[in-house]
Amino acid sequence: MKSSTTIFILFGIIVVLAAGLIGVLLYMNSRPAPTRGIPPLTAVDPLEPDSEQWGINFPNQYSSLKKTETNDERTAFGGSNPYSKLETDPRLVTLFAGYGFSKDYNEERGHLNSLIDVEATDRVGETTPGTCYSCKSADNPRLWNQMGMAEYDKTPFMELGAEIDHAIGCANCHDAESMALVVTNPALEEALRARGQDWTTFTRQEMRTVVCANCHVEYYFKGDGKYLTFPWEDGMAIEDIADYYADLQFNDWEHPQSGAPMIKMQHPEYELFTANSTHFNAGVACADCHMPYTRDGAAKYSTHDVKSPLLNAESACGQCHTDVAYVTNRVSTIQNQVNETMIATEEAILTAISTIAAAGLESGTDGQLLDEARWMHREAQLRWDFIAAENSMGFHNPEEALRILASATDLARQAAMKAVQAAGTPEVLPAETN
């Protein structure tokens, strides 16, 4: 009898505890989901192109983004002052002869000037495709979603411009609901997929670099529809990209002096940085240096005043390095070395251009050998331009930058010698090299 009473009491306790546990679970399940930080003041529509609307919830980020409109500072080899690269380095006029960059080639300004600058450049006109807006506006994610990228790209630039009002902003990198970093450019998603990569599986730190690849990459316009494409299918090293274009027999223009089928490189910051650079291998992201964390009272946030770390070295470099003066001096040494090497490469390419042009005027020149020289000119210049168009003067990956420039110089010298061989006389070399 006593044993039965004990069992009954234990059973009752278990029932009460179970009921209590169920009640607690039901209560917890009915509670609203926890939020991180301060609850939003307003709901932002998906793909909202107006960054000011996002700024209601994130005033620090927005106020710092606005600084990109006026931060007109120049560094030794870049910055955000729109100086003419053609005036700084007149060799570019010959290197890009026959192409728009020989007429108008300015240093880029900050993100909030992206729309103004692309519409003002002399490189766009009545025949320019809408593809040229791809990296210039926060309207793009909405338009890609509505039109599809193929329709967007084949729409004439002047016509598409009627749908575009906002410079680069929040919608280019963030999901409006979760604020997660996202890939918004369909061309980037396609390029990653071709390499067997799914960006939705990347860590947040990885995404702090990947979102920059929405724009800061090498690309070309594919086919009659000028479909935006990243040439990564065979790999992202310069040799892989060169082979990709060669297999397609693609070229941007024909050089009027050498007759070579040329490629214009864009701004391959992502490709150079991720090619096993020291900082990339250490887990550093683009945003760590170009958008370093800062504080407003107790609030810590990533500044959106995106610019050269050299203009904000204490915050940008001081996050990891205790001796900021040493770091900035080291940057200067590296950039000066890359710049000097780059100029030597330019001189070698100019010699190749002149020699090929002179060989083409000689009677009895071997056409096949001359075509080989032209191809070497193309291969040399696209390698040089991979570093020249990349906006760090080699600092993102000094070893790779110098390796590529050395290869470009070698190819340029081979091109000149091949032209001499084609003409059968060294007289086709420029006078200063004879």
VOTORZA-593014 format. One line per 2 residues: their letters; for each residue y, x, z of C-alpha. Coordinates in Angstrom, 3 decimals. Example, Ala and Ser with C-alpha at 12.3 -4.5 7.8 and 13.67 -1.06 7.14 Angstrom:
// residues 2
AS = -4.500 12.300 7.800 ~ -1.060 13.670 7.140
END
This chain:
// residues 434
MK = 0.000 0.000 0.000 ~ 2.382 2.795 0.943
SS = 1.534 4.669 -2.274 ~ 2.291 1.581 -4.383
TT = 5.691 1.152 -2.680 ~ 6.575 4.795 -3.404
IF = 5.654 4.433 -7.057 ~ 7.706 1.242 -7.311
IL = 10.752 2.943 -5.794 ~ 10.422 5.951 -8.143
FG = 10.084 3.642 -11.109 ~ 13.232 1.802 -10.046
II = 15.153 5.055 -9.720 ~ 14.058 6.111 -13.211
VV = 15.165 2.772 -14.668 ~ 18.564 3.027 -12.975
LA = 19.054 6.618 -14.168 ~ 17.996 5.707 -17.688
AG = 20.374 2.772 -17.721 ~ 23.163 5.009 -16.430
LI = 22.459 7.618 -19.094 ~ 22.479 5.017 -21.837
GV = 25.774 3.702 -20.522 ~ 27.321 7.190 -20.538
LL = 26.116 7.823 -24.104 ~ 27.469 4.499 -25.295
YM = 30.814 5.250 -23.655 ~ 31.021 8.713 -25.212
NS = 30.066 7.344 -28.614 ~ 32.856 4.773 -28.443
RP = 35.518 7.400 -27.749 ~ 37.727 8.572 -30.660
AP = 36.807 11.889 -32.234 ~ 38.556 14.848 -30.596
TR = 41.437 16.357 -32.528 ~ 42.479 19.988 -32.689
GI = 46.031 20.720 -31.701 ~ 48.846 18.207 -31.911
PP = 47.949 14.856 -33.529 ~ 49.615 14.441 -36.951
LT = 52.937 12.628 -37.028 ~ 52.263 11.183 -40.465
AV = 49.365 10.698 -42.842 ~ 49.558 12.888 -45.943
DP = 48.102 11.434 -49.124 ~ 45.261 13.352 -50.806
LE = 46.602 15.877 -53.356 ~ 50.191 15.156 -52.268
PD = 52.334 17.603 -54.306 ~ 55.460 17.399 -52.123
SE = 55.096 20.144 -49.501 ~ 57.944 18.614 -47.502
QW = 55.604 15.727 -46.600 ~ 53.054 18.197 -45.221
GI = 55.882 19.919 -43.373 ~ 56.384 16.890 -41.121
NF = 53.082 17.758 -39.436 ~ 53.370 21.528 -39.869
PN = 57.050 22.455 -39.540 ~ 56.476 26.175 -38.868
QY = 54.324 26.649 -41.927 ~ 56.712 24.663 -44.115
SS = 59.873 26.357 -42.872 ~ 58.305 29.755 -43.573
LK = 57.161 28.599 -47.035 ~ 60.761 27.682 -47.843
KT = 61.733 31.321 -47.344 ~ 59.814 32.240 -50.518
ET = 62.629 30.608 -52.463 ~ 65.219 33.120 -51.270
ND = 63.340 36.262 -50.160 ~ 64.755 38.377 -52.965
ER = 63.680 41.787 -51.675 ~ 62.361 44.655 -53.761
TA = 59.818 47.262 -52.733 ~ 59.233 50.629 -54.402
FG = 56.841 49.088 -56.931 ~ 57.271 45.342 -56.665
GS = 58.564 42.811 -54.191 ~ 60.181 39.508 -55.146
NP = 63.292 40.633 -56.990 ~ 63.034 39.571 -60.654
YS = 63.969 42.927 -62.172 ~ 62.990 43.642 -65.760
KL = 59.870 45.761 -65.999 ~ 60.850 46.569 -69.580
ET = 64.048 48.222 -68.367 ~ 62.282 50.028 -65.524
DP = 59.555 51.340 -67.836 ~ 60.673 51.274 -71.519
RL = 57.199 52.434 -72.609 ~ 56.070 48.822 -72.135
VT = 58.087 47.737 -75.179 ~ 55.822 49.822 -77.418
LF = 52.640 49.134 -75.484 ~ 53.152 45.361 -75.847
AG = 54.770 45.472 -79.296 ~ 54.066 42.303 -81.230
YG = 53.478 40.260 -78.072 ~ 55.754 38.196 -75.825
FS = 55.608 40.705 -72.988 ~ 57.573 43.182 -75.124
KD = 60.521 40.756 -75.029 ~ 60.409 39.309 -71.505
YN = 58.504 40.828 -68.588 ~ 60.055 40.384 -65.145
EE = 58.749 40.923 -61.634 ~ 57.526 37.639 -60.145
RG = 59.572 35.877 -57.486 ~ 58.296 33.920 -54.471
HL = 56.022 30.876 -54.661 ~ 58.785 28.277 -54.576
NS = 60.301 29.832 -57.716 ~ 57.080 29.575 -59.714
LI = 58.059 26.456 -61.641 ~ 61.614 27.558 -62.393
DV = 60.488 30.975 -63.596 ~ 57.712 29.823 -65.934
EA = 60.015 27.295 -67.594 ~ 62.766 29.899 -68.023
TD = 60.717 32.732 -69.531 ~ 61.152 33.560 -73.213
RV = 57.371 33.724 -73.528 ~ 57.007 29.928 -73.721
GE = 57.989 27.705 -76.621 ~ 57.034 24.696 -78.716
TT = 53.483 25.935 -79.352 ~ 52.745 26.954 -75.744
PG = 49.780 25.056 -74.231 ~ 49.911 23.254 -70.908
TC = 47.468 25.832 -69.581 ~ 50.479 28.007 -68.750
YS = 51.344 25.631 -65.906 ~ 47.944 26.199 -64.254
CK = 49.165 28.555 -61.524 ~ 52.694 27.261 -61.169
SA = 52.693 23.849 -59.499 ~ 51.406 21.779 -56.584
DN = 51.187 18.869 -59.044 ~ 48.195 20.538 -60.682
PR = 45.395 19.377 -58.330 ~ 46.520 15.766 -58.832
LW = 46.798 16.161 -62.610 ~ 43.436 17.936 -62.890
NQ = 41.898 15.092 -60.930 ~ 43.524 12.445 -63.132
MG = 43.291 14.102 -66.556 ~ 40.474 16.594 -66.287
MA = 41.212 20.245 -66.986 ~ 40.336 20.087 -70.694
EY = 42.935 17.370 -71.354 ~ 45.470 19.122 -69.114
DK = 45.077 22.435 -70.938 ~ 45.396 21.080 -74.477
TP = 48.505 19.048 -73.651 ~ 51.592 20.881 -74.992
FM = 53.570 22.750 -72.356 ~ 56.774 20.831 -73.068
EL = 54.994 17.480 -72.826 ~ 53.053 18.312 -69.672
GA = 56.250 19.491 -68.012 ~ 57.410 15.869 -67.757
EI = 54.599 15.309 -65.208 ~ 55.368 18.419 -63.138
DH = 58.130 18.576 -60.530 ~ 56.854 20.703 -57.649
AI = 56.429 24.462 -57.295 ~ 53.376 26.047 -55.691
GC = 52.750 24.438 -52.308 ~ 50.346 23.069 -49.727
AN = 48.208 21.053 -52.160 ~ 47.208 24.210 -54.042
CH = 45.204 25.531 -51.087 ~ 44.594 22.791 -48.476
DA = 42.747 19.522 -48.078 ~ 45.317 16.964 -46.934
ES = 43.099 15.300 -44.334 ~ 41.338 18.237 -42.693
MA = 43.738 21.046 -43.678 ~ 40.663 23.075 -44.664
LV = 41.189 25.775 -47.269 ~ 39.799 24.574 -50.604
VT = 39.345 25.662 -54.193 ~ 41.577 23.414 -56.294
NP = 41.543 25.202 -59.656 ~ 38.567 23.989 -61.739
AL = 38.475 27.326 -63.560 ~ 37.829 29.153 -60.284
EE = 35.079 26.745 -59.298 ~ 33.426 27.186 -62.702
AL = 33.697 30.976 -62.490 ~ 32.168 31.079 -59.012
RA = 29.371 28.753 -60.087 ~ 28.630 31.018 -63.065
RG = 28.145 33.826 -60.540 ~ 25.825 31.673 -58.411
QD = 28.396 31.151 -55.650 ~ 29.244 27.915 -53.836
WT = 32.659 28.146 -52.196 ~ 31.882 25.240 -49.855
TF = 29.460 27.559 -48.020 ~ 32.060 30.291 -47.456
TR = 33.454 31.061 -44.017 ~ 37.080 30.322 -43.205
QE = 37.855 34.044 -43.266 ~ 36.317 34.333 -46.733
MR = 38.369 31.351 -47.871 ~ 41.561 33.110 -46.721
TV = 40.946 35.359 -49.730 ~ 39.212 32.966 -52.121
VC = 42.083 30.445 -52.214 ~ 44.302 33.223 -53.570
AN = 41.887 33.441 -56.522 ~ 43.075 29.996 -57.593
CH = 45.818 32.034 -59.299 ~ 45.706 35.783 -58.631
VE = 43.030 36.653 -61.188 ~ 42.475 37.737 -64.773
YY = 42.007 34.788 -67.151 ~ 42.208 33.763 -70.791
FK = 42.653 30.579 -72.830 ~ 39.353 29.640 -74.458
GD = 39.058 27.982 -77.852 ~ 41.434 25.664 -79.673
GK = 41.926 23.602 -76.507 ~ 43.181 26.712 -74.656
YL = 40.729 25.988 -71.843 ~ 41.514 28.099 -68.768
TF = 38.608 30.499 -68.194 ~ 37.969 33.447 -65.871
PW = 35.903 36.173 -67.662 ~ 33.495 36.719 -64.771
ED = 30.221 35.638 -66.332 ~ 28.993 39.234 -66.736
GM = 30.667 40.531 -63.562 ~ 34.164 41.202 -62.239
AI = 34.409 44.970 -62.845 ~ 36.736 45.985 -65.667
ED = 33.791 47.181 -67.765 ~ 32.099 43.781 -67.400
IA = 35.296 41.972 -68.359 ~ 35.837 44.256 -71.365
DY = 32.262 43.637 -72.544 ~ 32.721 39.889 -72.071
YA = 35.767 39.863 -74.350 ~ 34.065 42.162 -76.843
DL = 31.030 39.877 -77.087 ~ 33.371 36.955 -77.825
QF = 35.387 39.067 -80.284 ~ 38.400 37.729 -78.423
ND = 41.874 39.209 -78.614 ~ 45.354 38.038 -77.612
WE = 47.228 39.738 -80.448 ~ 47.087 42.545 -82.993
HP = 49.193 45.587 -82.239 ~ 51.629 45.975 -85.164
QS = 51.619 49.787 -85.086 ~ 47.980 50.656 -84.474
GA = 46.418 47.482 -85.867 ~ 44.178 47.230 -82.794
PM = 42.944 43.818 -81.566 ~ 44.536 43.722 -78.117
IK = 43.916 42.065 -74.740 ~ 46.734 41.306 -72.277
MQ = 45.526 41.459 -68.695 ~ 47.064 39.047 -66.225
HP = 47.177 39.725 -62.449 ~ 43.661 40.655 -61.245
EY = 44.423 41.105 -57.545 ~ 41.231 39.272 -56.524
EL = 38.967 41.316 -58.771 ~ 40.382 44.675 -57.707
FT = 40.515 43.865 -53.987 ~ 36.942 42.543 -53.833
AN = 35.488 45.526 -55.713 ~ 34.290 47.124 -52.470
ST = 37.756 48.132 -51.317 ~ 38.126 49.535 -47.809
HF = 39.946 46.503 -46.454 ~ 37.653 43.990 -48.155
NA = 34.537 45.706 -46.806 ~ 36.121 45.623 -43.336
GV = 36.414 41.837 -43.527 ~ 40.173 41.748 -44.056
AC = 41.472 38.760 -46.030 ~ 44.498 38.519 -48.322
AD = 46.199 36.196 -45.820 ~ 45.779 38.708 -42.987
CH = 48.313 40.992 -44.670 ~ 50.401 38.701 -46.869
MP = 50.524 35.752 -44.432 ~ 50.126 37.390 -41.010
YT = 49.931 35.357 -37.828 ~ 53.191 34.983 -35.951
RD = 54.483 32.960 -32.998 ~ 57.105 30.335 -32.344
GA = 57.068 30.103 -28.584 ~ 53.512 29.197 -27.599
AK = 52.600 28.177 -31.161 ~ 50.659 30.699 -33.219
YS = 50.567 30.162 -36.973 ~ 50.066 31.989 -40.243
TH = 53.429 32.549 -41.892 ~ 53.669 31.030 -45.366
DV = 56.497 33.332 -46.381 ~ 54.050 35.048 -48.711
KS = 55.328 38.500 -49.685 ~ 54.563 42.211 -49.703
PL = 53.295 43.421 -46.314 ~ 55.723 46.328 -46.662
LN = 58.563 43.863 -46.080 ~ 57.005 42.766 -42.795
AE = 54.999 45.821 -41.777 ~ 55.119 45.393 -37.996
SA = 53.486 41.963 -38.241 ~ 51.343 42.544 -41.314
CG = 49.992 46.031 -40.554 ~ 50.511 46.019 -36.803
QC = 47.831 43.373 -36.333 ~ 45.234 46.138 -36.770
HT = 47.071 49.479 -36.886 ~ 48.854 50.909 -33.865
DV = 50.847 53.494 -35.853 ~ 52.678 51.361 -38.410
AY = 54.887 54.238 -39.585 ~ 51.801 56.266 -40.505
VT = 50.345 53.304 -42.393 ~ 53.464 52.654 -44.456
NR = 53.756 56.358 -45.293 ~ 50.116 56.310 -46.366
VS = 50.793 53.298 -48.588 ~ 53.700 55.164 -50.191
TI = 51.526 58.223 -50.862 ~ 48.802 56.110 -52.472
QN = 51.194 54.082 -54.607 ~ 53.071 57.164 -55.804
QV = 49.791 58.792 -56.823 ~ 48.625 55.694 -58.692
NE = 52.027 55.291 -60.357 ~ 52.095 58.906 -61.557
TM = 48.557 58.532 -62.912 ~ 49.492 55.254 -64.577
IA = 52.469 56.837 -66.342 ~ 50.232 59.650 -67.610
TE = 47.873 56.996 -68.951 ~ 50.751 55.218 -70.690
EA = 51.775 58.463 -72.374 ~ 48.215 59.015 -73.583
IL = 48.089 55.469 -75.014 ~ 51.453 55.920 -76.749
TA = 50.111 59.092 -78.357 ~ 47.057 57.154 -79.523
IS = 49.223 54.394 -81.001 ~ 51.420 56.852 -82.883
TI = 48.452 58.873 -84.167 ~ 46.546 55.811 -85.351
AA = 49.658 54.465 -87.092 ~ 50.231 57.787 -88.855
AG = 46.559 58.068 -89.842 ~ 46.762 54.625 -91.408
LE = 49.464 55.862 -93.759 ~ 47.449 58.849 -94.997
SG = 45.659 58.573 -98.303 ~ 41.925 59.037 -98.045
TD = 41.715 58.044 -94.369 ~ 38.215 56.997 -93.299
GQ = 38.555 53.277 -92.550 ~ 35.502 53.080 -90.318
LL = 36.639 55.961 -88.123 ~ 40.129 54.473 -87.955
DE = 38.683 51.150 -86.783 ~ 36.803 53.039 -84.066
AR = 40.106 54.603 -82.996 ~ 41.712 51.160 -82.894
WM = 38.929 49.849 -80.706 ~ 39.376 52.775 -78.331
HR = 43.095 51.970 -78.153 ~ 42.216 48.399 -77.172
EA = 39.704 49.523 -74.537 ~ 42.098 52.101 -73.092
QL = 45.032 49.719 -72.882 ~ 43.167 46.809 -71.312
RW = 41.936 49.177 -68.589 ~ 45.424 50.541 -68.006
DF = 46.830 47.010 -67.951 ~ 44.196 45.918 -65.423
IA = 45.975 48.222 -62.964 ~ 49.521 47.817 -64.315
AE = 49.393 44.001 -64.141 ~ 47.771 44.023 -60.696
NS = 50.536 43.687 -58.130 ~ 49.742 46.366 -55.550
MG = 50.274 49.564 -57.554 ~ 46.658 50.344 -56.776
FH = 46.820 49.936 -53.003 ~ 44.396 47.020 -52.914
NP = 41.709 49.491 -54.018 ~ 43.022 53.042 -54.622
EE = 39.706 54.636 -55.544 ~ 38.894 51.964 -58.127
AL = 42.431 52.005 -59.513 ~ 42.345 55.762 -60.098
RI = 38.844 55.553 -61.567 ~ 39.946 52.914 -64.058
LA = 43.098 54.825 -65.035 ~ 41.069 57.991 -65.570
SA = 38.752 56.056 -67.876 ~ 41.743 54.586 -69.731
TD = 43.309 58.020 -70.239 ~ 40.052 59.432 -71.547
LA = 39.650 56.561 -74.010 ~ 43.241 56.937 -75.206
RQ = 42.738 60.634 -75.905 ~ 39.483 59.871 -77.706
AA = 41.370 57.290 -79.788 ~ 43.931 59.881 -80.877
MK = 41.237 62.419 -81.754 ~ 39.259 59.784 -83.649
AV = 42.391 59.000 -85.680 ~ 42.809 62.706 -86.458
QA = 39.196 62.795 -87.579 ~ 39.745 59.697 -89.722
AG = 42.792 61.220 -91.412 ~ 41.211 64.627 -91.730
TP = 44.326 66.398 -90.476 ~ 46.008 67.080 -87.117
EV = 49.380 66.454 -88.802 ~ 49.072 62.785 -87.793
LP = 49.507 63.738 -84.141 ~ 53.053 63.308 -82.738
AE = 55.157 66.421 -83.225 ~ 55.228 67.266 -79.513
TN = 51.393 67.438 -79.421 ~ 50.892 69.462 -82.606
END
